[in-house]
């Protein structure tokens, strides 16, 4: 199945304050935020591992960052 999505970009910095509010949801509906964010920097990527999807609100926030970077 094809899903329209924002293209992946590796040249766009994500604001540190946004990192603290991004939220993911698993299939059971449980949500979580990133951990190991220190002074606006992601220190460890362990909290990105697993089978979680961005909530629609967080996906919208990231999409706006990418659009503003163009």
Secondary structure by P-SEA (a helix, b strand, c coil): cbbbbccccccccccaaaaacbbbbccccccccccccccccccccccccccccccaaaaaaaaaaaaaac
